[in-house]
Amino acid sequence: MKQIAVAFAALLLVLAFAIAVSAEESRGVTVSVSAKNTQLTDVLTILANKSGLNIVTSPAATGQVVSVHFVHTPIEEALDLVVRAAGLGYERIGNSILVGEPEELSAETGLESYVIDLHFADAYELEPLVAKIVDEVTTDPGGNRLVVVASPGSIEDVRQIIHELDVPPVQILLETEVVEVKTDDLHEFGIDWAKLTSQTVIFAEGEPEPSSPDGIPTEMEYLGTTKFDADNVVRQAQALEVALDFLEGEGHARLLSRSTLATLNNRTAEVHIGDVIPYTVSGVTSAGAVEVTVERENVGVSVSVTPRAAGDGHITALVEPNVSSIVGWKGPNEEIPWTKERRAVTQVRVRDGETFMIAGLLNEDTSTEEQKIPILGDIPILGYLFKHVKDQRTTTDLIIKITPRIIS
């Protein structure tokens, strides 16, 4: 008896596999049919024989007459056209097609509960999409699974959508550098910082060859085009790289951070370099008691990047750099920090592994330097004759270099 049960189970498994294969193969079948003033049921029988699908019709299909002419037409398209020409609808359930009135097909029958396991996608993110197909869907909090209540026809649509979406996500590696440049007195080195960091489009005649990566700025050619195609407009960033290396050696630029981190496609990655400043805020409750709370203020440099990989080898990145610092304290007891912030939001599209830069986050600081002769400079009134006070103004620019790479 046990052997019979095992054999019966194996038979069911083989039949289920055969039906699945047949359903998959039928999606690529094409048919050629020519008929004039022919019963709808006869045309559907021809399509069933050519495609290997099971076609079931309701009484509404009886007596319907259609004229068709198909040449190498996909079976799904042929079925849709024939059924719609008769004013009916159809629903596919596995390897079977049900033809009838649209109102009858929309009625949910044979509702059952199904548990669908997900391997890569997040169940909480797919739940709203599945809810557009079926009325009852929940996420299993104990695992990455969806619990769906649907008819046999609807569950096939759900499984097809999940099959397309539950795929391994693309990972992107982000290499980020943040460099601060003192832009004062750069003309002494023959550097025009405004022109160096500006982006322009140059039109050139002919088709010049691209510059070599290790070429010096004076040897670089410009690749121009009369078409405003992002793939054909090339900016020479090598000159800026050479200038930054030189300024770092001269002490006019310093590297604030260099980080490498990976993130999933269309997921935000953030790097923060700075301090967390705690401060207390006092208040009076409704009962008259004094309440003291501790707040925190993040200051420093932070870069938020949201990359999205396209199928053509390009990456679109939403970049949000932010630079903040405390310039003073406010409040009754000077306990609330007063911060200054530099923020920008931009979106760029680059090739995989190509570096892009963001500049223009300018900052201006004013400081006072005092030089005096000891003892004499401290004499009231007369001390001004023995000391010198100098106001200094320093302008800095923040350069952010980002290189996104798609991880295979």
Secondary structure as a PSIPRED ss2 file (coil, helix, strand):
# PSIPRED VFORMAT (PSIPRED V4.0)

   1 M C   1.000  0.000  0.000
   2 K H   0.000  1.000  0.000
   3 Q H   0.000  1.000  0.000
   4 I H   0.000  1.000  0.000
   5 A H   0.000  1.000  0.000
   6 V H   0.000  1.000  0.000
   7 A H   0.000  1.000  0.000
   8 F H   0.000  1.000  0.000
   9 A H   0.000  1.000  0.000
  10 A H   0.000  1.000  0.000
  11 L H   0.000  1.000  0.000
  12 L H   0.000  1.000  0.000
  13 L H   0.000  1.000  0.000
  14 V H   0.000  1.000  0.000
  15 L H   0.000  1.000  0.000
  16 A H   0.000  1.000  0.000
  17 F H   0.000  1.000  0.000
  18 A H   0.000  1.000  0.000
  19 I H   0.000  1.000  0.000
  20 A H   0.000  1.000  0.000
  21 V H   0.000  1.000  0.000
  22 S H   0.000  1.000  0.000
  23 A H   0.000  1.000  0.000
  24 E H   0.000  1.000  0.000
  25 E H   0.000  1.000  0.000
  26 S H   0.000  1.000  0.000
  27 R C   1.000  0.000  0.000
  28 G C   1.000  0.000  0.000
  29 V C   1.000  0.000  0.000
  30 T E   0.000  0.000  1.000
  31 V E   0.000  0.000  1.000
  32 S E   0.000  0.000  1.000
  33 V E   0.000  0.000  1.000
  34 S E   0.000  0.000  1.000
  35 A E   0.000  0.000  1.000
  36 K E   0.000  0.000  1.000
  37 N E   0.000  0.000  1.000
  38 T E   0.000  0.000  1.000
  39 Q E   0.000  0.000  1.000
  40 L H   0.000  1.000  0.000
  41 T H   0.000  1.000  0.000
  42 D H   0.000  1.000  0.000
  43 V H   0.000  1.000  0.000
  44 L H   0.000  1.000  0.000
  45 T H   0.000  1.000  0.000
  46 I H   0.000  1.000  0.000
  47 L H   0.000  1.000  0.000
  48 A H   0.000  1.000  0.000
  49 N H   0.000  1.000  0.000
  50 K H   0.000  1.000  0.000
  51 S H   0.000  1.000  0.000
  52 G C   1.000  0.000  0.000
  53 L C   1.000  0.000  0.000
  54 N E   0.000  0.000  1.000
  55 I E   0.000  0.000  1.000
  56 V E   0.000  0.000  1.000
  57 T E   0.000  0.000  1.000
  58 S C   1.000  0.000  0.000
  59 P H   0.000  1.000  0.000
  60 A H   0.000  1.000  0.000
  61 A H   0.000  1.000  0.000
  62 T C   1.000  0.000  0.000
  63 G C   1.000  0.000  0.000
  64 Q C   1.000  0.000  0.000
  65 V E   0.000  0.000  1.000
  66 V E   0.000  0.000  1.000
  67 S E   0.000  0.000  1.000
  68 V E   0.000  0.000  1.000
  69 H E   0.000  0.000  1.000
  70 F E   0.000  0.000  1.000
  71 V E   0.000  0.000  1.000
  72 H E   0.000  0.000  1.000
  73 T E   0.000  0.000  1.000
  74 P E   0.000  0.000  1.000
  75 I H   0.000  1.000  0.000
  76 E H   0.000  1.000  0.000
  77 E H   0.000  1.000  0.000
  78 A H   0.000  1.000  0.000
  79 L H   0.000  1.000  0.000
  80 D H   0.000  1.000  0.000
  81 L H   0.000  1.000  0.000
  82 V H   0.000  1.000  0.000
  83 V H   0.000  1.000  0.000
  84 R H   0.000  1.000  0.000
  85 A H   0.000  1.000  0.000
  86 A C   1.000  0.000  0.000
  87 G C   1.000  0.000  0.000
  88 L C   1.000  0.000  0.000
  89 G E   0.000  0.000  1.000
  90 Y E   0.000  0.000  1.000
  91 E E   0.000  0.000  1.000
  92 R E   0.000  0.000  1.000
  93 I E   0.000  0.000  1.000
  94 G C   1.000  0.000  0.000
  95 N C   1.000  0.000  0.000
  96 S E   0.000  0.000  1.000
  97 I E   0.000  0.000  1.000
  98 L E   0.000  0.000  1.000
  99 V E   0.000  0.000  1.000
 100 G E   0.000  0.000  1.000
 101 E C   1.000  0.000  0.000
 102 P H   0.000  1.000  0.000
 103 E H   0.000  1.000  0.000
 104 E H   0.000  1.000  0.000
 105 L H   0.000  1.000  0.000
 106 S H   0.000  1.000  0.000
 107 A C   1.000  0.000  0.000
 108 E C   1.000  0.000  0.000
 109 T C   1.000  0.000  0.000
 110 G C   1.000  0.000  0.000
 111 L C   1.000  0.000  0.000
 112 E E   0.000  0.000  1.000
 113 S E   0.000  0.000  1.000
 114 Y E   0.000  0.000  1.000
 115 V E   0.000  0.000  1.000
 116 I E   0.000  0.000  1.000
 117 D E   0.000  0.000  1.000
 118 L C   1.000  0.000  0.000
 119 H C   1.000  0.000  0.000
 120 F C   1.000  0.000  0.000
 121 A C   1.000  0.000  0.000
 122 D C   1.000  0.000  0.000
 123 A H   0.000  1.000  0.000
 124 Y H   0.000  1.000  0.000
 125 E H   0.000  1.000  0.000
 126 L H   0.000  1.000  0.000
 127 E H   0.000  1.000  0.000
 128 P H   0.000  1.000  0.000
 129 L H   0.000  1.000  0.000
 130 V H   0.000  1.000  0.000
 131 A H   0.000  1.000  0.000
 132 K C   1.000  0.000  0.000
 133 I C   1.000  0.000  0.000
 134 V C   1.000  0.000  0.000
 135 D C   1.000  0.000  0.000
 136 E E   0.000  0.000  1.000
 137 V E   0.000  0.000  1.000
 138 T E   0.000  0.000  1.000
 139 T E   0.000  0.000  1.000
 140 D E   0.000  0.000  1.000
 141 P C   1.000  0.000  0.000
 142 G C   1.000  0.000  0.000
 143 G C   1.000  0.000  0.000
 144 N C   1.000  0.000  0.000
 145 R E   0.000  0.000  1.000
 146 L E   0.000  0.000  1.000
 147 V E   0.000  0.000  1.000
 148 V E   0.000  0.000  1.000
 149 V E   0.000  0.000  1.000
 150 A E   0.000  0.000  1.000
 151 S C   1.000  0.000  0.000
 152 P H   0.000  1.000  0.000
 153 G H   0.000  1.000  0.000
 154 S H   0.000  1.000  0.000
 155 I H   0.000  1.000  0.000
 156 E H   0.000  1.000  0.000
 157 D H   0.000  1.000  0.000
 158 V H   0.000  1.000  0.000
 159 R H   0.000  1.000  0.000
 160 Q H   0.000  1.000  0.000
 161 I H   0.000  1.000  0.000
 162 I H   0.000  1.000  0.000
 163 H H   0.000  1.000  0.000
 164 E H   0.000  1.000  0.000
 165 L H   0.000  1.000  0.000
 166 D C   1.000  0.000  0.000
 167 V C   1.000  0.000  0.000
 168 P C   1.000  0.000  0.000
 169 P C   1.000  0.000  0.000
 170 V C   1.000  0.000  0.000
 171 Q E   0.000  0.000  1.000
 172 I E   0.000  0.000  1.000
 173 L E   0.000  0.000  1.000
 174 L E   0.000  0.000  1.000
 175 E E   0.000  0.000  1.000
 176 T E   0.000  0.000  1.000
 177 E E   0.000  0.000  1.000
 178 V E   0.000  0.000  1.000
 179 V E   0.000  0.000  1.000
 180 E E   0.000  0.000  1.000
 181 V E   0.000  0.000  1.000
 182 K E   0.000  0.000  1.000
 183 T C   1.000  0.000  0.000
 184 D C   1.000  0.000  0.000
 185 D C   1.000  0.000  0.000
 186 L H   0.000  1.000  0.000
 187 H H   0.000  1.000  0.000
 188 E H   0.000  1.000  0.000
 189 F H   0.000  1.000  0.000
 190 G C   1.000  0.000  0.000
 191 I C   1.000  0.000  0.000
 192 D C   1.000  0.000  0.000
 193 W H   0.000  1.000  0.000
 194 A H   0.000  1.000  0.000
 195 K H   0.000  1.000  0.000
 196 L H   0.000  1.000  0.000
 197 T C   1.000  0.000  0.000
 198 S C   1.000  0.000  0.000
 199 Q C   1.000  0.000  0.000
 200 T C   1.000  0.000  0.000
 201 V C   1.000  0.000  0.000
 202 I C   1.000  0.000  0.000
 203 F C   1.000  0.000  0.000
 204 A C   1.000  0.000  0.000
 205 E C   1.000  0.000  0.000
 206 G C   1.000  0.000  0.000
 207 E C   1.000  0.000  0.000
 208 P C   1.000  0.000  0.000
 209 E C   1.000  0.000  0.000
 210 P C   1.000  0.000  0.000
 211 S C   1.000  0.000  0.000
 212 S C   1.000  0.000  0.000
 213 P C   1.000  0.000  0.000
 214 D C   1.000  0.000  0.000
 215 G C   1.000  0.000  0.000
 216 I C   1.000  0.000  0.000
 217 P H   0.000  1.000  0.000
 218 T H   0.000  1.000  0.000
 219 E H   0.000  1.000  0.000
 220 M C   1.000  0.000  0.000
 221 E C   1.000  0.000  0.000
 222 Y C   1.000  0.000  0.000
 223 L C   1.000  0.000  0.000
 224 G C   1.000  0.000  0.000
 225 T C   1.000  0.000  0.000
 226 T C   1.000  0.000  0.000
 227 K C   1.000  0.000  0.000
 228 F C   1.000  0.000  0.000
 229 D C   1.000  0.000  0.000
 230 A C   1.000  0.000  0.000
 231 D C   1.000  0.000  0.000
 232 N C   1.000  0.000  0.000
 233 V C   1.000  0.000  0.000
 234 V C   1.000  0.000  0.000
 235 R C   1.000  0.000  0.000
 236 Q C   1.000  0.000  0.000
 237 A C   1.000  0.000  0.000
 238 Q H   0.000  1.000  0.000
 239 A H   0.000  1.000  0.000
 240 L H   0.000  1.000  0.000
 241 E H   0.000  1.000  0.000
 242 V H   0.000  1.000  0.000
 243 A H   0.000  1.000  0.000
 244 L H   0.000  1.000  0.000
 245 D H   0.000  1.000  0.000
 246 F H   0.000  1.000  0.000
 247 L H   0.000  1.000  0.000
 248 E H   0.000  1.000  0.000
 249 G H   0.000  1.000  0.000
 250 E H   0.000  1.000  0.000
 251 G C   1.000  0.000  0.000
 252 H C   1.000  0.000  0.000
 253 A E   0.000  0.000  1.000
 254 R E   0.000  0.000  1.000
 255 L E   0.000  0.000  1.000
 256 L E   0.000  0.000  1.000
 257 S E   0.000  0.000  1.000
 258 R E   0.000  0.000  1.000
 259 S E   0.000  0.000  1.000
 260 T E   0.000  0.000  1.000
 261 L E   0.000  0.000  1.000
 262 A E   0.000  0.000  1.000
 263 T E   0.000  0.000  1.000
 264 L E   0.000  0.000  1.000
 265 N C   1.000  0.000  0.000
 266 N C   1.000  0.000  0.000
 267 R C   1.000  0.000  0.000
 268 T C   1.000  0.000  0.000
 269 A E   0.000  0.000  1.000
 270 E E   0.000  0.000  1.000
 271 V E   0.000  0.000  1.000
 272 H E   0.000  0.000  1.000
 273 I E   0.000  0.000  1.000
 274 G E   0.000  0.000  1.000
 275 D E   0.000  0.000  1.000
 276 V E   0.000  0.000  1.000
 277 I E   0.000  0.000  1.000
 278 P E   0.000  0.000  1.000
 279 Y E   0.000  0.000  1.000
 280 T E   0.000  0.000  1.000
 281 V E   0.000  0.000  1.000
 282 S E   0.000  0.000  1.000
 283 G E   0.000  0.000  1.000
 284 V E   0.000  0.000  1.000
 285 T C   1.000  0.000  0.000
 286 S C   1.000  0.000  0.000
 287 A C   1.000  0.000  0.000
 288 G C   1.000  0.000  0.000
 289 A C   1.000  0.000  0.000
 290 V E   0.000  0.000  1.000
 291 E E   0.000  0.000  1.000
 292 V E   0.000  0.000  1.000
 293 T E   0.000  0.000  1.000
 294 V E   0.000  0.000  1.000
 295 E E   0.000  0.000  1.000
 296 R E   0.000  0.000  1.000
 297 E E   0.000  0.000  1.000
 298 N E   0.000  0.000  1.000
 299 V E   0.000  0.000  1.000
 300 G E   0.000  0.000  1.000
 301 V E   0.000  0.000  1.000
 302 S E   0.000  0.000  1.000
 303 V E   0.000  0.000  1.000
 304 S E   0.000  0.000  1.000
 305 V E   0.000  0.000  1.000
 306 T E   0.000  0.000  1.000
 307 P E   0.000  0.000  1.000
 308 R E   0.000  0.000  1.000
 309 A E   0.000  0.000  1.000
 310 A C   1.000  0.000  0.000
 311 G C   1.000  0.000  0.000
 312 D C   1.000  0.000  0.000
 313 G C   1.000  0.000  0.000
 314 H E   0.000  0.000  1.000
 315 I E   0.000  0.000  1.000
 316 T E   0.000  0.000  1.000
 317 A E   0.000  0.000  1.000
 318 L E   0.000  0.000  1.000
 319 V E   0.000  0.000  1.000
 320 E E   0.000  0.000  1.000
 321 P E   0.000  0.000  1.000
 322 N E   0.000  0.000  1.000
 323 V E   0.000  0.000  1.000
 324 S E   0.000  0.000  1.000
 325 S E   0.000  0.000  1.000
 326 I E   0.000  0.000  1.000
 327 V E   0.000  0.000  1.000
 328 G E   0.000  0.000  1.000
 329 W E   0.000  0.000  1.000
 330 K E   0.000  0.000  1.000
 331 G C   1.000  0.000  0.000
 332 P C   1.000  0.000  0.000
 333 N C   1.000  0.000  0.000
 334 E C   1.000  0.000  0.000
 335 E C   1.000  0.000  0.000
 336 I E   0.000  0.000  1.000
 337 P E   0.000  0.000  1.000
 338 W E   0.000  0.000  1.000
 339 T E   0.000  0.000  1.000
 340 K E   0.000  0.000  1.000
 341 E E   0.000  0.000  1.000
 342 R E   0.000  0.000  1.000
 343 R E   0.000  0.000  1.000
 344 A C   1.000  0.000  0.000
 345 V C   1.000  0.000  0.000
 346 T E   0.000  0.000  1.000
 347 Q E   0.000  0.000  1.000
 348 V E   0.000  0.000  1.000
 349 R E   0.000  0.000  1.000
 350 V E   0.000  0.000  1.000
 351 R E   0.000  0.000  1.000
 352 D C   1.000  0.000  0.000
 353 G C   1.000  0.000  0.000
 354 E C   1.000  0.000  0.000
 355 T C   1.000  0.000  0.000
 356 F E   0.000  0.000  1.000
 357 M E   0.000  0.000  1.000
 358 I E   0.000  0.000  1.000
 359 A C   1.000  0.000  0.000
 360 G C   1.000  0.000  0.000
 361 L C   1.000  0.000  0.000
 362 L C   1.000  0.000  0.000
 363 N E   0.000  0.000  1.000
 364 E E   0.000  0.000  1.000
 365 D E   0.000  0.000  1.000
 366 T E   0.000  0.000  1.000
 367 S E   0.000  0.000  1.000
 368 T E   0.000  0.000  1.000
 369 E E   0.000  0.000  1.000
 370 E E   0.000  0.000  1.000
 371 Q E   0.000  0.000  1.000
 372 K E   0.000  0.000  1.000
 373 I C   1.000  0.000  0.000
 374 P C   1.000  0.000  0.000
 375 I C   1.000  0.000  0.000
 376 L H   0.000  1.000  0.000
 377 G H   0.000  1.000  0.000
 378 D H   0.000  1.000  0.000
 379 I C   1.000  0.000  0.000
 380 P C   1.000  0.000  0.000
 381 I C   1.000  0.000  0.000
 382 L H   0.000  1.000  0.000
 383 G H   0.000  1.000  0.000
 384 Y H   0.000  1.000  0.000
 385 L H   0.000  1.000  0.000
 386 F H   0.000  1.000  0.000
 387 K E   0.000  0.000  1.000
 388 H E   0.000  0.000  1.000
 389 V E   0.000  0.000  1.000
 390 K E   0.000  0.000  1.000
 391 D E   0.000  0.000  1.000
 392 Q E   0.000  0.000  1.000
 393 R E   0.000  0.000  1.000
 394 T E   0.000  0.000  1.000
 395 T E   0.000  0.000  1.000
 396 T E   0.000  0.000  1.000
 397 D E   0.000  0.000  1.000
 398 L E   0.000  0.000  1.000
 399 I E   0.000  0.000  1.000
 400 I E   0.000  0.000  1.000
 401 K E   0.000  0.000  1.000
 402 I E   0.000  0.000  1.000
 403 T E   0.000  0.000  1.000
 404 P E   0.000  0.000  1.000
 405 R E   0.000  0.000  1.000
 406 I E   0.000  0.000  1.000
 407 I E   0.000  0.000  1.000
 408 S C   1.000  0.000  0.000
